[in-house]
Amino acid sequence: MSNYKTELKNITTFIFDYDGVLTNGSVILQPDGEALRTANVKDGFALQLAVKMGYNVAIISGGRSLSMNKRFEALNITDFYLGVSDKIAVFNKYLAKKEVQNSQVLYMGDDIPDYKPMIASAIPCCPADAAPEIKAISKYISHLPGGRGCVRDVIEQVLKVQGKWMTDEGFSW
């Protein structure tokens, strides 16, 4: 892994996979086919804070469910792409839409479908329990597993490097 910390100052955009990053990757299937997932409130706090502070925040996921839509709406995340089979195509369209350069993107994924957008990002990173192929291309591997604070970990690091952590700008006391 390279010294990724020096590159964090350029990040304006966070892109995350959902299952295995914002969740632990487990789903409970209900009889009606709806998949239940658990999410971490510290990850949620960091996501809504990043949005509030003006960062671009997007979710690109192969999964889809009504509960995912509701979670993103509650966190004020408006850029989410569900049921995606070609993540690099969505990634490229998103960057063009937001007029963002690859050098400004931190992408966190955990498995093979995330491989292409991760290598196209300035800072590919992953949770502690990511697939070996994903760990191999990551500039940072969180000490935390998916669904257990790894998203908070990377957002907090970016905000700290950029001098925006624990400031009045994003925190309401």
C-alpha positions as CSV (number, residue, x, y, z in Angstrom):
1,M,0.0,0.0,0.0
2,S,1.2,3.5,-0.8
3,N,1.2,6.5,1.5
4,Y,-2.4,7.3,0.6
5,K,-2.7,10.0,3.3
6,T,-1.0,12.7,1.1
7,E,-3.7,12.1,-1.6
8,L,-6.6,12.6,0.8
9,K,-6.3,16.4,0.5
10,N,-7.6,16.2,-3.1
11,I,-10.7,14.1,-2.3
12,T,-14.1,15.8,-3.2
13,T,-16.0,12.7,-3.9
14,F,-16.8,9.5,-2.0
15,I,-18.3,6.5,-3.8
16,F,-19.3,3.4,-2.0
17,D,-20.6,-0.1,-2.7
18,Y,-23.4,-1.1,-0.4
19,D,-23.4,-4.8,0.5
20,G,-20.2,-5.7,2.2
21,V,-19.2,-2.0,2.7
22,L,-22.2,-0.2,4.3
23,T,-23.4,-3.6,5.5
24,N,-21.7,-6.7,6.6
25,G,-22.8,-8.5,3.4
26,S,-25.4,-10.7,5.1
27,V,-29.0,-10.5,4.0
28,I,-32.1,-12.0,5.6
29,L,-34.5,-12.9,2.9
30,Q,-38.2,-12.4,3.8
31,P,-40.9,-14.6,2.2
32,D,-41.8,-11.7,-0.1
33,G,-38.3,-11.6,-1.4
34,E,-37.3,-8.3,0.4
35,A,-33.7,-8.6,1.7
36,L,-33.1,-7.2,5.2
37,R,-29.7,-5.7,5.9
38,T,-28.2,-4.0,8.9
39,A,-26.3,-0.7,8.8
40,N,-23.9,1.1,11.1
41,V,-25.1,4.4,12.6
42,K,-21.5,5.8,12.8
43,D,-21.2,5.1,9.0
44,G,-24.5,6.9,8.6
45,F,-23.4,9.9,10.7
46,A,-20.2,10.3,8.6
47,L,-22.2,9.9,5.3
48,Q,-24.7,12.6,6.2
49,L,-21.9,14.8,7.5
50,A,-20.0,14.5,4.2
51,V,-23.1,15.5,2.2
52,K,-23.8,18.4,4.6
53,M,-20.2,19.6,4.1
54,G,-20.6,19.6,0.3
55,Y,-18.8,16.5,-0.7
56,N,-20.2,14.4,-3.6
57,V,-21.4,11.1,-2.1
58,A,-22.7,8.3,-4.3
59,I,-23.6,4.6,-3.8
60,I,-23.2,2.2,-6.6
61,S,-24.6,-1.2,-5.8
62,G,-25.7,-4.4,-7.5
63,G,-28.3,-4.8,-4.8
64,R,-31.7,-3.1,-4.7
65,S,-34.5,-2.8,-2.1
66,L,-36.9,-0.3,-0.8
67,S,-35.0,-0.2,2.5
68,M,-31.9,1.0,0.7
69,N,-33.8,3.9,-0.9
70,K,-35.2,4.9,2.4
71,R,-31.8,4.8,4.1
72,F,-30.2,7.0,1.5
73,E,-33.1,9.5,1.6
74,A,-32.7,9.6,5.4
75,L,-29.0,10.4,5.0
76,N,-29.7,13.0,2.3
77,I,-27.8,11.0,-0.3
78,T,-29.4,11.7,-3.7
79,D,-26.9,9.9,-5.9
80,F,-27.5,6.2,-5.6
81,Y,-27.5,3.7,-8.4
82,L,-29.1,0.3,-7.5
83,G,-29.3,-3.0,-9.5
84,V,-26.1,-2.0,-11.3
85,S,-24.3,-4.8,-13.3
86,D,-21.6,-2.6,-14.9
87,K,-20.2,-0.4,-12.1
88,I,-17.5,1.2,-14.2
89,A,-20.0,2.6,-16.7
90,V,-22.1,4.1,-13.9
91,F,-18.9,5.4,-12.2
92,N,-17.7,7.2,-15.4
93,K,-21.2,8.7,-16.1
94,Y,-21.3,9.9,-12.5
95,L,-17.9,11.6,-12.7
96,A,-18.9,13.3,-16.0
97,K,-22.2,14.4,-14.5
98,K,-20.5,15.9,-11.5
99,E,-17.5,17.2,-13.5
100,V,-15.2,15.4,-11.2
101,Q,-11.7,14.1,-12.0
102,N,-10.6,10.5,-11.1
103,S,-7.9,12.1,-8.9
104,Q,-10.7,13.5,-6.6
105,V,-12.4,10.2,-6.0
106,L,-12.2,7.8,-3.0
107,Y,-14.0,4.5,-3.9
108,M,-14.6,1.9,-1.3
109,G,-15.6,-1.6,-2.5
110,D,-15.3,-5.1,-1.2
111,D,-15.6,-7.6,-4.0
112,I,-14.9,-8.3,-7.7
113,P,-17.7,-6.1,-9.2
114,D,-15.9,-3.1,-7.6
115,Y,-12.5,-3.9,-9.2
116,K,-12.8,-1.6,-12.3
117,P,-14.1,1.5,-10.6
118,M,-11.6,1.1,-7.8
119,I,-8.6,1.0,-10.1
120,A,-10.0,4.1,-11.9
121,S,-10.1,6.0,-8.6
122,A,-7.4,8.0,-6.9
123,I,-7.8,6.2,-3.6
124,P,-9.2,2.7,-3.9
125,C,-9.9,1.3,-0.4
126,C,-11.8,-1.5,1.2
127,P,-13.0,-3.0,4.5
128,A,-10.9,-5.4,6.5
129,D,-12.9,-8.4,5.2
130,A,-12.8,-7.6,1.5
131,A,-11.9,-10.2,-1.1
132,P,-8.1,-10.8,-1.6
133,E,-8.2,-9.4,-5.1
134,I,-9.7,-6.1,-3.8
135,K,-7.2,-5.9,-1.0
136,A,-4.4,-6.3,-3.5
137,I,-5.4,-3.1,-5.4
138,S,-6.4,-1.0,-2.4
139,K,-4.2,1.9,-1.3
140,Y,-5.9,1.7,2.1
141,I,-7.5,-1.3,3.9
142,S,-9.6,-0.2,6.9
143,H,-9.0,-2.0,10.1
144,L,-12.8,-2.3,10.3
145,P,-15.0,-4.8,8.4
146,G,-17.9,-4.0,6.2
147,G,-20.9,-2.7,8.0
148,R,-18.9,-2.0,11.1
149,G,-17.5,1.5,10.7
150,C,-15.2,1.3,7.7
151,V,-17.1,4.1,5.9
152,R,-16.8,6.3,8.9
153,D,-13.1,5.4,9.0
154,V,-12.3,6.7,5.5
155,I,-14.6,9.8,5.7
156,E,-13.1,10.8,9.0
157,Q,-9.6,10.5,7.6
158,V,-10.4,12.7,4.7
159,L,-12.0,15.3,6.8
160,K,-9.1,15.3,9.3
161,V,-6.5,15.7,6.5
162,Q,-8.5,18.6,5.0
163,G,-9.0,20.3,8.4
164,K,-12.7,19.8,8.4
165,W,-13.2,17.3,11.3
166,M,-14.8,18.6,14.4
167,T,-15.3,22.1,13.0
168,D,-18.4,24.3,13.4
169,E,-18.9,24.0,9.6
170,G,-20.4,20.5,9.8
171,F,-21.0,19.8,13.4
172,S,-24.1,21.2,15.2
173,W,-23.8,21.1,19.0
